[in-house]
Amino acid sequence: MSLRVARVLVLVGSVLLLVGLGIVLRDPSIPLGVPGEWTWARLGEAVEPVAVNIGLGLAGLVLYVGFVAIGRRDLGRSTRGWRREALWLGALLVMGVFAQLAALTAAPPGYGTAKIVTLAMSGSSGYYNVARTEMADVSEFLGAYPEWIREQDVYHIGTHPPGLFLTTRTALAVMDAFPGLARRIDEALPVDLANAFREILGPMPRADRAALVLMASLTLLACASTAVPLYLLMRGSGYDAVVSWSAASLWPLVPSAILFQPTADTAFPLLAASALALATRRGPIAAAVSGVILAVGMVFTLAFLAVGLMVGLMFATAPEVPIRRRAGLILATGVGFLTPTLLGWLATGANPFLIWWWNQANHAGFYVEHPRQYAAWLWINPVELAVALGLPASAWAVVGLASGRAPRVSWIALGVLVVLTLSGRSLSEVARLWIPFCPMLLAASGAGQARLGGGAVTLAVTALLMALQVVMMQLTIQVVYPDV
């Protein structure tokens, strides 16, 4: 079989997978999960998409697809080195934000940028209510956090370190301190979002609305920015510019990274990909900085325990590196992690290790209150992950992994996720919970395209199919609101 035929088969297979996904999403008799345990909700019949919004969203996504193809072609023929790559990476960051906003535009009213209101809904997060009502004295709140978190629920509040509360409190403080800025933000709100604030949340101080918009905007920026460390991760893993671009340029079209806006989960891939990109450098300073990033991540979520394991495995399995040097890199990472962690403990009086202990205890309590059918989720998790990553990207990732061309980080990420599933620590909701690990899996897609000789056309078709999947999912399911 020629490489051209193989490429066509992968793309045709991706189309068939998307057709199958569309049938599943449109058929209410097929549960999106396990009934009685966890299912993703479909949009009700009363929700009516707006044709103009769909058209605008698709037009924006098509522009992004054209940008991706031009970048791939230019990098393939350029000999101007890192400056040319830096220019394209900067453009990718800007266009990534544009692509994600375009995808949100295509959603029905109330399910695009209007989802920002969920940041103030306890069923979706709860951080806003705590930040506004219980953090008048931030130092006192942090000092009592280990005891406070012990008594919290098994959902969003009880399973997270204080980072999200601190971020929310900071955003509120900024808008309280600069009412002029808050007014300008509030007056510039899109009609859809302004209506959502009024109809869903009701009366709310202008500064609070502006703070929620600020947090959502920073989350979107962080999410789109993930393409940059993903590109650097590929380059550090030994791939050339075009292969790296083929992986990184698909990130802004990853369905889970768009549908779960504006939840903080979509910002965490930036930290995860950055820590692992530094791990490819194999230097003590890079390793220490990677440890610092892991420490920052652990202020927000225990998911960075798994990311830290990946970083450790990257160093431990580094080829052609003496064992003593590998151990030194792991040690440097540990020093980088412990230094800000212990300084934070000293500054706040809050024992981070005790906080993490109660976070994991609360997380374990979730499965006590909401038991899961272990066997059912063993096969549902990988299916949900493939959809969350994007079926066209997943198809190319399979090619990359099966051919042995995928980077080590993809194998390591896949292995860690298998362990998480088999351990029973991630049963359901992996489309959201595993977003931080998606960049490392997406890395395999670039290698898969390269294995079959894919060029700009192959990448453009793949990106277009990814965009179509995003719009299709935007029009059929909702994932951020607590209830339908």
N, C-alpha and C positions, 0 to 999 in steps of 0.2 A: 504494500500500500504506500502510495506517495505521500509526502508531507502535506501537499495541497489537499488531497482527498481527506486525510486525517483531520486537517483544520476545519474543513467544511463539515465533516461529521460531528465534530465537537460543537460547532455553532448551530447546526441543525438539531443536535441533541438538546442544546440549551433552549432553543425555541420550543421544542416539544415539552421540555420540563416546565417552561413558563405557561404553556397552554394547559398542562395538567394542573399547575398551581391555580390558574384562573378558574378552572372547573371546580376545584376543591373550595376555593374562597367563595364562590357564588352559590354553592350548594349548602343550605343551612342544615341539612341532615347529616353532614360530615362535621364532627366536632374538631375544633382546632386545639387539641390537647386531650386530656382524659376527663370526661364528664364527672362532676362531683369532686374533682380534685383541682384542676386548673385548665381553663380553656381561654384562648384569646377571643375577645368579643368582636362580632361583626357589627358593622354600622346598620342602624335600623332603617326601615323603609322610608321613614319620615325625613331622613337625611338626603337632601337633593344636591348633587354636584352642580357646579356652575360651569357651563361649557366654555365661557370666556376664560375663566381661571385655569381650566384644564389646558386650553390652547396656549395661554401665556406660559404656564409651567412647562409644557412640552417644548415650546419654542426656546425657552431658556436652556433646557436640558440638551436640546439639539445643538445649540451654540457651544455648550460645554463639550459635547462629543467632538465637534469640529476642532475645538481648541486642543483636545487630547490627541487627536490624530496629527495635527500640525506639529505639536510638541514632539511627538514620537518620531516623525519624519525628520525634523530639524536636528534633534539630538543624534539621530542615526548617521547624519552626514556631516555634522559639525566636528571640527578639529581644534576648536578654540578653548578647550579645557574647562576648568572649574568655573570660570566666570560665566560662560554660557549656561552651564548647569544651574548656577545660582540664580540667574535671571529667570530661567524657566521654573525653578522652584518657587520663587517669589510670585510669579504669575499663577502657579498652581494653587498657592495659598488663597490668593484673591478670587480666582475662578472657582475654587472649592466652596467658598462661602456663597458665591453667586449660584452655584449648582444646587446647593442644599436649600437656599431660599426659593429657587425656582421649583424644586420638588414640593416644598411646603405650600407654595402658591396653588399647585394643582389640587390640593386636598379640598374637600367640601367645606363650606363655612363652619367655623368652630373647631376644625381639626387641622388647621395649618398653624400659622403663628399664634392663633388664638389659644393654643394649648399652653401658652405662658401662664395662664390663670391657674393651671394645675399646681404651680409652685406654691400657691397659697391654700391648697386643698389638703386637709389632713389625710384623706384616703390615698392621695398620691405621693405625699412626702411628709409633711408635718413640720419641716424645719422652720418655715416662716413663722408659724404660730409660737413655737418655742422661742425663737429669736426675738420676737416682738414683745412677748409677755413675760418671759422668764430670764432674760439676759440684760436687765438694766445695769447690773454690775457684772461685767464680763469676767473679771478676775475671780469673783466669788463663785460664779457659775462653773468656771473651769476647775477651781480648787475642789469643788464638791462633785465633779463629774463622775468619778469612779463609783461613788455611792449612789448618785442619781441614776446612772445608766443601769445599775443593777436592778432597779425597780421598774424599768420601762418594758414596753411590749416586745413581741417577737417579730415585729414588722420593721418599717423604715427607721423609726426612732431608736429602738433598742439595739439594733444590729450595727450601728455606725459609730465610729469615733467622733470627736467634736468638730471636725473640719467643716462640715456642711452647715452646722449651726453658726460657726464663726464667720464663714463666708457670707451667709445671709445677714447676720448682725452687722457686718462691715458695710454691706451694700445699703442697708437701712440707715446706718449712721452717716454715710456719705450723702445720701439724698436728704436726710434731715438737716445736715450742715450746709447744703447748697440748694436751697429751695428754687433758685432761678434755674439751675440745671434740671431739677425735677420737673419744673413747669414746662420747660422746652421739650423734654422727653415725652411728657404726658400729652402735650398738645400735638405732637407729631405721630401719635399712635395711629396705625391703620384702622379703618372703620371696623373691620372684623374683630380686631383685638379690643378696641374701645367698647364695642357692644358686648363682648364676652366678659369684660370686667364688670360692666353694669348689670348684665342679666344673670351672671353666674355667681359673682362674688358680692355684688351689691355695693353699698357705700364703703369707700376705702380712702384713706388719706392719699393725696397725690404723691407724696414721697414714697409711699409703699408701692404704688403702682410702678413708679419709675424704678424703684429698687428691683422689683421682679423683672422688669424689662432689661435692666442692666445685667442681672445674673443670667438671664436667658441668652442675651447677646454674647456675653463672654463664653458661655457654654458652647454656643454655635461656632464661635471663632476658634476655641480650643479644639473642637471636634474636627473642623475643616483643616486646622493646622497639623493634624496628625499625619497628613500626607508627607510632610517634610521629614520627620524622623523615620517614617517608613522608607522613604527613598534612601536616606542615609544608612538605614539598616541594611538595605539591599546592597548598597555600594560597599559597606563595610564587610559584607559577606562574600565579596568577590565578584559581584555581577557588574556588567557595564551599564552605561547610562540608559540605554534603551530598554533593557530588561527591568531596571529599577523603575523607570518611568511607567512601564506597562503595568506594574503592580501598584505604585503609589497613586497614579492618576485615577484608578478605579475607586479609591477610598471614599471620595465625596459622594459616590453613588451607592455605597453599601446601605441596604434597606434599613437595618437596625439603627445605623448612625443617624438616619433621618427621621424615621417614625417615632423614635424614643426621645426626640427633642421635646422639651428643654430639660429633661432629667439629667442629673449630674453624671449618670453612667456614660453618657456620650462624650464627656470631657476627659474621662479617665484614660482612653486609649492614647492621648497625647503623652501622658506621663509614662505609660507602659512601653510604648514604642521608643520613647526617648531613652529610657533606662536600658533597653535591649540594644538600641543602636550604639550606645556607649560601650556596651559589653563586647561589641565586635572590634573595638579598638585595641584591646589587650594591653593597655597601659595602666599603671597604678593610679594615675590622676583620673583617667576616664572611669576606672572602676570605682573610685571613691565618689565621684560625682554621680555615678549610677546609684550608689548607695544612698546618697542624699535625696535623689529623686524618689527612691523607694520609701524613704522616711516620710517625704511629703505625701506620697500616695497613702501611706498607712494612717495619716491624720484624717483621711476621708473614708477609707473602706478597707476591710480585711482581704479584699480581692488581691491586694498587692503582696500578700503572702505567697500566692501562686506566681505572681510576676517575679518576686524575689527568688523563688525556686528556679524559674526559667533562667534568670540571670546567672545564678550559681551553676546551673547545668551548662550554660553557654561557656563559662570559664572552665568547668571541669572537663568538658569534652573538646576543648579547643585543639585542633590537630597541630602537630609539630611544635607543641609548646611543652617544655619540661614540666614535670609534675610539681617541682618546687615553685616554679613561676606561677603555675595554675593556683596553687595554694596561696601564694602571695596576693594574687588578684582577688581571690575570694575574701581574703583577710582585709584587703583595702576596701572592698565593697562593704564589709561588715563595719569597718571603722567609719566610713562615710554614712552608713545608716545610723549607727549608735550615737555619733556626735550630736547631730541636731535633735535626736530623740531624747537623749539625756539632758541636753540643754533646755528642751521644752519642759521636761519634768521639773527641772530646777526652777524654771521661770514661773510655772503655773502651780506647782505642788501637786499636780495630777499625775499619778502613776500610769504611764501608757500601757504597761504590761497588764496591769489590773483592768484597765479599760478594755483592752483587747480580749481578755479572758471573759469578761461579762458579755462582750459583743458576741463571741462565739457561743457562749452558753445560751444567750437569747436566740441566736440563729438555730441552734439545736432544738430549742423549745418550739420553733415554728413547725418542725416535722412531728412533734408530739401533738400539737394542737391540730395540725393538718397532715395526717398520714398520707403517704404516697405509695402507689403500687410500684415497687422497685422494678420489676421486670418490664412493665409498660414503658417507663421512662428511659430504659436502656436503649430502646430503638427510637423513641420519639425525640430524645435529645439531639442525636446527630442529624435527623431530618430537619428539626427546627433550626439547628445551627447552620445548615446549608442554605435554608431560606433566608435566615438573618444575614448571612454573608453576601447573599445574592447568588442565585442558581447559576448564572453564566460564570461568575468568578469561581464558584465552587467546582464547576466542571473543569475549568483550567487548573485549579489547585489539585484536583485528582490526577490530572495528566502530569503535573509537576512532581507530585509525590510518587506516583507509580513509575515514572521514568527515572527516579533517583536524582533528578535535577533540582529539587526543592532545597532551599537553604536549611541548615541545621535548626534554625529557630522555629521553622514551621513544624518540623518533627517534634521538637521539644514541646512546643505549645500544644500540639495534638496529643502527645503523651500525657501532659499534665491534665488536659481536659478529660481524657479517658479515666485517669485516676480519680478526678473529682466526681465523675459520674458513677464509677464502680464503688466509690466510698459512700455513696448515698448523700453527699454534701451538696449536690446540685441536681435536684430532681424537680424539673419544671422551671419555666421562666428563663431558660438559658438564652433566649433571643435578647434579653435585656442584661442578664447577669454576666454573660460572656462577651459583651461588647469590647471590654479592654483587651481581649485576646484575638479579636478579629484581624487587626493589622498583621499579626504574625502568620496567620493562616492565609491572608490575602497575598503575602509574599510569595507563596507557592504558585499563585496564578500567573505571575510574571514569568516564573521559570517554566511553567507549562506552555505558555505562548511561545517562548523561545525554543523549547524542545521541538515544536512542530513548525518552526520557522515563521511564526506569525510576525507580520509587520504592522504598518499603520492602519491598513484596512481591517485586519483582524481585531486590533485593539478598538477601533472605532465601532465595529459591529458589536463587540462585546460590551462596550460602554453604552451603546444604544439599547441593547437588551436589558442591561442593568437599570437604565433609566425607565424603561417600560415596566419593569417589575416594580420599581418604587411607586410609580403612578398607579399601577393596578392595585397595589396593596393600600395606598392612601385612599383609594375609592371604595375599599371593601371592608377594612377592619380599623378598629381604634385600639390603642394600646396604653395610653397615658392616663386618661380619665379613670377615676376609681370605679365608676358605674356607668352603664350605658343609659 
